[in-house]
Amino acid sequence: MFLQKVIKKELLTINSVAIEWLEVSKNTCKISTHQAYSRIVYKHLFNSCISSIQIQRLNQIDISKFTSKLVEDKLSERTINDI
């Protein structure tokens, strides 16, 4: 049983973690905050260059490419920090 959980965790992608996090945050923050989180995740994270990367394989280069794309898309510094 423990091994199955470990294997599953190793296969987690950025998208799957984001979905899980949104589910948890539903119960721990105000509705308006959750809606803002959801907008950010669906608009900027899903279908991004990092969305399908496994968590264990995410590295600084991936994050730099992602943030560079956000800058290229002319998002404000505050929006990028919120993401």
Secondary structure per residue as TSV (DSSP state, phi and psi in degrees):
chain	resnum	aa	ss	phi	psi
A	1	M	-	360.0	-49.2
A	2	F	H	-60.2	-42.5
A	3	L	H	-61.5	-39.1
A	4	Q	H	-61.8	-41.6
A	5	K	H	-65.2	-40.3
A	6	V	H	-63.4	-46.0
A	7	I	H	-61.7	-44.9
A	8	K	H	-62.0	-41.3
A	9	K	H	-63.0	-35.5
A	10	E	H	-67.6	-21.4
A	11	L	T	-95.1	0.4
A	12	L	-	-65.2	134.4
A	13	T	B	-103.6	170.2
A	14	I	H	-57.2	-44.7
A	15	N	H	-60.4	-45.6
A	16	S	H	-66.4	-36.7
A	17	V	H	-68.7	-39.8
A	18	A	H	-62.4	-42.1
A	19	I	H	-62.0	-46.1
A	20	E	H	-62.0	-43.6
A	21	W	H	-62.0	-41.5
A	22	L	H	-62.2	-39.1
A	23	E	H	-62.2	-45.3
A	24	V	H	-67.1	-41.7
A	25	S	H	-66.5	-21.9
A	26	K	H	-55.2	-35.6
A	27	N	T	-95.1	-3.3
A	28	T	T	-121.6	1.7
A	29	C	S	-143.4	170.5
A	30	K	-	-65.4	155.9
A	31	I	H	-57.6	-44.3
A	32	S	H	-64.2	-36.3
A	33	T	H	-66.5	-44.1
A	34	H	H	-62.4	-39.9
A	35	Q	H	-62.8	-41.1
A	36	A	H	-63.8	-44.3
A	37	Y	H	-58.7	-45.1
A	38	S	H	-61.6	-44.4
A	39	R	H	-58.4	-45.7
A	40	I	H	-61.9	-47.4
A	41	V	I	-63.5	-48.9
A	42	Y	I	-70.4	-35.2
A	43	K	I	-80.1	-38.9
A	44	H	I	-112.8	-25.4
A	45	L	I	-96.5	-49.8
A	46	F	T	-62.3	141.0
A	47	N	T	64.9	17.6
A	48	S	S	-87.4	177.1
A	49	C	T	-69.6	-11.8
A	50	I	T	-110.4	-4.7
A	51	S	T	-59.7	-34.9
A	52	S	T	-100.2	5.0
A	53	I	S	-74.4	136.4
A	54	Q	B	-68.5	140.2
A	55	I	G	-51.9	-43.6
A	56	Q	G	-67.1	-19.3
A	57	R	G	-99.7	-7.1
A	58	L	-	-65.3	130.9
A	59	N	-	-134.4	177.9
A	60	Q	H	-61.7	-34.8
A	61	I	H	-64.1	-43.0
A	62	D	H	-59.9	-45.2
A	63	I	H	-65.8	-39.7
A	64	S	H	-63.6	-41.7
A	65	K	H	-62.3	-41.9
A	66	F	H	-63.3	-49.3
A	67	T	H	-68.2	-33.6
A	68	S	H	-62.1	-39.7
A	69	K	H	-64.2	-38.7
A	70	L	H	-65.1	-41.0
A	71	V	H	-64.6	-44.4
A	72	E	H	-58.9	-34.3
A	73	D	T	-78.2	4.0
A	74	K	T	64.3	35.7
A	75	L	-	-78.1	149.6
A	76	S	-	-70.5	160.5
A	77	E	H	-60.6	-38.5
A	78	R	H	-64.1	-43.5
A	79	T	H	-62.8	-43.6
A	80	I	H	-61.5	-43.0
A	81	N	H	-64.2	-37.2
A	82	D	H	-64.5	-34.9
A	83	I	-	-69.1	360.0
